């Protein structure tokens, strides 16, 4: 606590000391009174010098006892003036004062004051002992040589933390992770190498140890795939949680796709930096308040916990992980909304929470994440617009917001995301036109806009996306012709082009065979007309799927197209070729005559 609180508490204690001595003196000197304070009789004791000094300090200020009376009345006396002194619950009053102070202060002011030895001859005016009462509800620290010091200090620390975090009630529930973690921490005082409660560095790091223990008990640690320690064996080898003093050795090394990783990594000072708990059978709430205690997991940089069984919501407290760079909890059962406090995570580079049950809107505060490069919220229940502030994160490289219930339009500010290489916004209810500013995205490789309610034309500026590999705008309400720029030499890397299930019109561009690496070309279910253009030798060498059915295309499929079928010699790669080559049910000629189609439609 700051100096002001420290001074207030000291003054209050001085006041009660003076009050007690004053009351004792008055009773002995005045022969007693019928309405006076009742006291237990003790042996004669000289008034302690410290008490005299305290009394003098209070009275010397203005020559009266007004200060001590006002302070005593405010902090210690009951509301009725005639209340007797032994009716005051001193321990409870001191405890209430301690709650407002930090643990350090509460430890220091509880130290008993020395009491002088009694004189030989008793008197009729007993005095009170100056020893301060110890607290009954919160352990009092003792000398470091005292065997009880370890437990007292740790209990004090955990209790103070619980007061701040609002989890005091959980300590009274034996089944709560907080209660289990506290009991486990206290048992460490009896270990062969116990926690040193008088070393400040160990006591500070103990809060991270407690937070990790809460995580273990709260997420079913005994059933984890890696790191489980069902017997809480203190002598378990490195790689098992809840073993030994050094929690930095709890993380096991795990190998899998993409290489190996360590489950728990600390820095040189013992601060937890990385927690990689993905696919580890974690079962329980995503977050506990203890994770962000004053000396808790505040230094954490990477938290990866996807592919588990998390439940609950994303709490506002997560905004206190201000050093986090990677926050991953995808493929779980998280519900609720994205808290606005997410905007506090200014260092975050990757935010992955796909395949959950998160609802609500994308908060505008997400625009504060100026280091964000990757966000993936696919397969949730998010509604509303993509906020304009979102496009302020100009370092974004991957944006995946598909399979939600997003509405509204795509802002023209999309063109500000110059580093963008992936934009998936399919399977929503987006409306309006496709911004021309997509043409500014020279690094864009994958564009998914399918299954929305987009209208207007396909921008010819798509032809400026020189790195594009995949374009899907199928299942919208797009109109107008197919831009010839989609098949230009500038899009030499384009492999997938899905334009099907729209309202596109006019003929297929004559240069459609110029796309050198095109693999899939889906033009079906539109209103295209004319004939299928011929292709030159050496074109469509990689084409595997060509769908032109359910249009108004007529005529004869040129032999040049049939020569790229995969059943010809030398042949090509075309294995799927759909056209309207089925004769009508009432008889007559088919709409298209095709000798090499793999499936015919009417």
N, C-alpha and C positions, 0 to 999 in steps of 0.2 A: 504494500500500500504506500502511497506517497507520504511525504513528510507531514502534510496536514492531518491526515488520519492518525499517524503515529503520535503526533502531539496531542490530538484530542483524547486518545485512549489513555496516554500517560497522565494527562491532567485529571481525567475522570478517576483513575485509580488513586492518584494523590488525594483527590477530594474525599473519597470514601475512607481512606486511612485517617485523614484528619477528622472526618465526621465521627468515626468510631472512637478515636482517642478523646475527642471533645465530649462525646456522650458519656464515656467512662468517667472523665473528670467531673462532669456535672453531677453525676449520680453520687459519687463519693463525697463531693464537697457540699452538696445541698441537702444531705440527709435523706435522699430518696424522695419520690413523689408517687402519688397514687396512679397517675396516668403515664409514668415514665416507661422506659424501655426495660423489658425483662431480659436478664442475661444469666447465663450459667456461671456458677461460682468456680473460680480457679484459684490457684496459688497466687500470692502477691508477686507481681512482675513490675520491674521498672519500665517506665515508658521508653520505648526504643528511641535512640537518637535520630534514626532515619525518620521515624514518625514525627518527632518534634520538628525536624527540618521541613518535612512536608507541610505540617500545620502552619509553620511560620511563613513558608513560601506563599501560601494561599492568603494568609491574613495580612501580610506586609504590603500587599498591593494597594489597598485602600483603607487599611486600618480596621477592617471589619471582617466578619465571617461570612459575608454575603456570597462570595464566589463559591466557597465550599458548600454552602447551603443550596445554592441554585443548581450546582452540578450534581450534588447528591440527590436533590429532588428530581432532577431531570433523568438521571441515569439509574438510580438505585432505589429510591423510596417508592412504595406503593401510593396509589392515588389518595388514600385516606391518611390524613396527617397523623392520626393517633395509632397507625399500624405499628406493630412491635418489630424490633430489628430482627429477631430470630424467625420472623415469618417471611423474610426476603430469601428467595431462592438464588443465592449468590452464584452458584454454578451455572444456572440457566442464563442469568444476566451476563456473566462473563462470556459464556458461549455465544450469546447473540452478538456481543461486541466483536468477538473473534471472527464470526462469519463474515463481517464486513472488512476484515483485514486479511492480509496474505498469511500463508502458513508460517513464514519466517517470523513475522511479528507476533503471531499467536504463541509461537514457541518461546520467544524471549520474555514476554511479559508474564508468563505463567511460572517462571522460576521462583521458588519460595525465598522470601526474605529471611535473613537470619533472625532468631529470637534470642535475646539475652537470657542468661541463666537467672532463675528466680532468687530472691533474697531469702535469708533464713527465716525471718519473721513474717507470717502472713498478715494481711490487713483486711479490713472490711470492704475494701474497694477493689475487686478483681479487675484485671485488665484483659483485653482480648489478645490472642496471638496474632502476630503480624504476618504469619505465613499465608500466602494466597491459596485458595482452594484449587485443587486440580479439576479438570473438566471430566464429566462423566460420560458425555456423548461423543467426545472426540479425544483421541489419545494425546497425552502431554509428552513432549520430548524430555528425555533425561540425558544424563551425562553419557558420553560415548563409551565409557567403561561399563555402563549398566547393561546387563543382558537383554533388558526389555526395550532398549533404544531402537533396535532395528525394526521391530514390529510397530512401535509407536510412530516412528518417522514415516514408515511406508503407509500406515493407516491414515496418518495425518494428510499425507500427500494425495492419496486416492480420494479421501473424503473431500478435500478442498477442490480437487479436479471435478468431482461429481457435482459439487455445489455450482461450479461455474457452468458445467455442461447440462445441468438440469436433470441428472440421472441419479439423484440421491435415493429415490424410492427403489430403484433397481438393486441397490446394494442390500436391501432388506429381503429380496426375493432370491432364495437359494438356487433357483433354476436359471436365473438371468446370467448372461455372459459376463456382466460386470461383477456380480457376486462371485462367480466361479474364478474369474481372473484375479480378483482381490485375494481370495483364499489361497490361490496358487502362488501369488507373489509373496504372501506372508510366510508360506512354508519354506520359501527360499532362504529365510533367515536362519534356518536350521541346517542348511546345506554344508557340505564339507568345506566349500569355499563360499561363505555367505556374501550377500550383498553388503557392501560397506555403506551404511546410512550416514556416515559422517564425512564422506567424500562427495563434494558438491557435484562433480561430474557424473558420478554413478547415480546420484539421486535424480539429476536432471534426465539422464538417459532412461531412467526407470519408467518415465511416463510413456516413452515409445514402447518399452517392453510391455507395459500394461495394455497399451492400445493393440499391440499384436496379439496378446493373450485374449483380449475381448474379441478380436477377429477370429481367432482359432475356435473359441467356444461358441461364438455367435454364428459361425458358418459350418458347423458340424465337422470340425477338424479331424476327429477320429475316423471319419469316412473318406478323407481326401485321397485322391489317387497318388499324390506325392506329398511328402512332408508330414504324414499322419504319425502321431505318437499316442496311441490309445491308452497306454499305461502311464502316460506322463513321466516316463523314465528320465530322470535328470542326467543319467549317464549315457543316454542314447547318442549314437554317433552323429557327426555333422550331416545335415540334410533332413533331420527330423525336428519339427517345431517343439517348443516347450522343453528343450534339453539344455542344461548348463546355463551359465550366466551370459554368454555371448550370443545374443539373438542374431547377430550378423552371420553366424554359422548355420542358421536354421535352413537356409535355402538350399534345396537340392538342385543338382544339374540335370536338366531334362533335355533329351534329344528328340527330334522329330522333324517334320517337314520344315524346311527353311533353316536347318541347323540346330544347334543346341543353345540353351539359355539357362541362366541361374534364376531360381525362384525368388530369391531375396538378395539384394545387393545394398551394402552400406558404403558411406564415404569413410575417410580416414578418421573421422571424429565419432563414428558410431551412429550417424544419422541415416535412416532408411531412405534410399533413393529410388530403388526399383522393386516393385512387387509384380511378378509375372505369375498369375494364378489361373491362367486360361485352361479350360478343359480339365478342371481338377475336382469336379463333383462338389463344388461349393454350394451350400444350401442354406439360404436365409436372407436377411435384409442386406441390401447393397452397401449400406453405410451406417456407421455408428458414430454418435457425437464425439466419442473419445478419440477418434482418428484425427480430429483437428483441435485437440487440446492445446493449451499454450506451449507445451513442450512435447506435443505428440508428433504425428507424422507430417509435420509442417514442411519438411525439406523434400518430400517425395516428388520425383520427376516423372516416373513412369508407373502407371497403374493399369495393368492389362488383365482383365478378368472375364473375357468373353467365353462363351460355350460352357456356362454353368447353370445353376438353378436359382439365380437371384430373384427375389421378390421385393415388393415394396416400391418406393418412389425414389426419385433423385432429390435429395434434401437440399435446402438452401445452403447448408453448411459447407457443401462441396465448393462453394465459392471461396473458401479459405485455403484451398490448396493452390495458392497463387504461384507456385513454382512448377506446377504440373505441365508437362510437355506432351505426354501421350495418355489419354483417358479412354480406355476401351472397356466396354461392358456389353458387347453385342451378343445376340443370340441367348437371351435370358427371358425373364418374365417380369421385367420392370414396367410399372404403370405410372400414372400421374402425368405431370407436365414437365417441361424443361424450365427450371427456375431462372429467374432473371439474373441471379447471382452468377450464372455461368459467364457473364460478361466480365467478371473479375479475373478470369484465368487468362491473363494477357500473354502468358508464355506458351499457351497450348498450341501445338502444331497439328495434332491429330485427335479428332473427336469421333469415336465410332460407337454407335449404339443401335445398329440395325437389328432387325428381328426381335423387337420387344413389343410392348403394348402402350407405348407412350402417346399421349393425346395432346390436345391443345395446340397452340400456335408456336411458331419459331419466334422467340423474343427478339425485339429490336436490339437488345444489348449484345447479341451475337456479333454485331458489327464492331465490337471492341477488340475482337480477337485478331489483331493485325498480323500475328505470326501463324495463323491457321493455314495449313496447306491441304488438309484432308478432312472432310466431313462426310460421314455415311450414316444416314438415318433411314435407310430402306426398310420397308415392311414394318411400319408403325401405323399410328392413327392420327397423324399430324394434319391439322386443317389450316385454312387461311392462306394468305399470300406468302410468297417469299419476300420478306421485308427489304425495302430499298437499302437499309443499312448493311444487309448481308453482303452487298457488292462492294463494300468498303474494304473487305479483306482481300486485298489485291495480290497476296501471296498464294491464294488458293490454286491448287493444281488438280484436285479431285473433288467433285461435288456430286454426291449420290443422294438424291432425295426421292427416288422412285418408290412406287407402291405405297402411297399415302393418300390423303384426300385434299391435297393442296389445290387451291383455286386461284383466280386472278390471272394476271399476265406475267410474262417473262420480261423483266425490265430491259431497256436498251443499255443499261449500265453493265449488262453481261459482257459487253465489249471492253470493259475496264480490266477484266481478269486476264491479263495478257499471258500469264503462265498456265492457264487452264489447259489440261490435256484430257480431262474426262468430265462430261456433264450428262448425268443420267437423271431425267425428270419425268420418266415415263410412268404410265398407270396412275395418273392423277386426274384432276378435272380442270387443268389449265386452259385458259381461253385466250382470245386475241390472236394476233399475228406473230410470226417468228421474226424477231428483230434482225434487221440487216446487219447490225453490229457484230453478229456472229462472224462476219467476214474478217474482223480484226483479230480473231483468235488463231494466230498463225501456228500455235503449238497444239491446238486441239486435235486429238486423235479419235475420240469416241463421243458420239452425240446420239443420245436416246431421247426422243420426244414422243414416242409412239403412245397410242391409247390415251389421248387427251381430247380436248375439244377445240383444237387450234384451227384457225381459218386463214383465208388469204393465200398468197402464193408462196412457193418455195423460193427463198431469196437467191438471186443469181450470185450474191456475194459468197455463197457457200463455196464457189469455185476458188476463193482466195485462201481457204483453209488448207494450206499446203501439206500439213502433216496428217490430215484426216485419214482414218482407216475404216471407220464404221459410222454409217449414217442410217438412222431409223426414224422415220416420221409416219409410219403406217398407222392406220386406224385413227385418223383425224378427219377433218372436213376441209382439207386443202383443195384449192382450185387452181385453174390456169395450166399453162404448159409446163413440161419438164425442162428446166434450164439446161441448155447445151453445155454450160460451164461445169456441170457435174461430171462430164466425160472428157474434160480437157486435160492436157498434158500436165497442168499444175497439180492435179489430183492423182499423180502417178502411184501413190500408195493406197488408194481406195480399194478395199476388198469387198465390203458389204454395203449394199444400197437397197434399203427397203422403203419403197414408196407406195406400197399396195394399200388397198382399202381407203381410198380418198375419193375425190371428185375431179381428179386431174383430167385434162382434155388435150386435144390436138394430137399430132402424130409423135411417135417415138423419134427423138433426134437422130439424124443420119450418122452422127459421129459417136453413137453409143458404143461402138466396138473399139473406140480409141482408148478406153480405160485399160491400161496394160495388165493390171493385177486384179481386175474385178473377178470375184469368185461367185457371189450371189447377186442376182438382179431380179427383184420382185416388183413387178408392175401390175399385177393382177388386181381385179376388182376396182377399176377406175372407169373413166369414160373416154379412153384413148381411141383414136381413129387411124385411118390410113393403113399402110401395109408395114410388115416387119422389114426394116432395111437390111440390105445385104451387108456382109462383112468382108473386109479385105483379108488376104492371106497374111497370117501372122497375128491377127487380132483374136482376142478372147481365148488366149492360150490357157488361161487358168479358170475359165468360167465353168462352174459345176452346176448351177441352178439358174434357169431362166423361166420365169412365170409371167405369161402375158394373157392368161385366160380371164374370162368375164370382163371383156372390154368390147369395143366396137371395131376391132381390127379385122380386116378382111384380106383376101388374096391368097397367094401361094407362098409358102415358106421357101425361101431361096436355098439352093443346094449348098451355098457357102456356109449356111448355118448348120446344116446336117453334117458337114464334114468335120465339125468340132465335137460331134458326139463321141462318147467314150467307147462305142462299139464299132468304130470304123478304123481303117488303116490308112495313114498312120494315126488318124484320129486325134481327139482332144480330151478334155476332162468333163464335158457336159454329160451329166447323168440324169438330171431332172429337167424336163422340158414340157411345160404345160401350155396348151393353147385351146381355142374354141374350134376344135376339129371334129367334134361329134355331130353327126347329122341330126337335124331336128326330129322329134318323135313322130311328126306327121309325114316324114319323108322329105326328100330334097337334098340339096347340096349343103355341106357343112359351111360354116362361116369362114373358116380357114382350111385350106388344104395343106396337110403336113404329112410327110412320109417318115419323119424321124421323131415325132413327139412321143414322150413316154406316158402322157395322160391327156385324154381329150375331154373337153367340156362342151356343152351346148351353148 
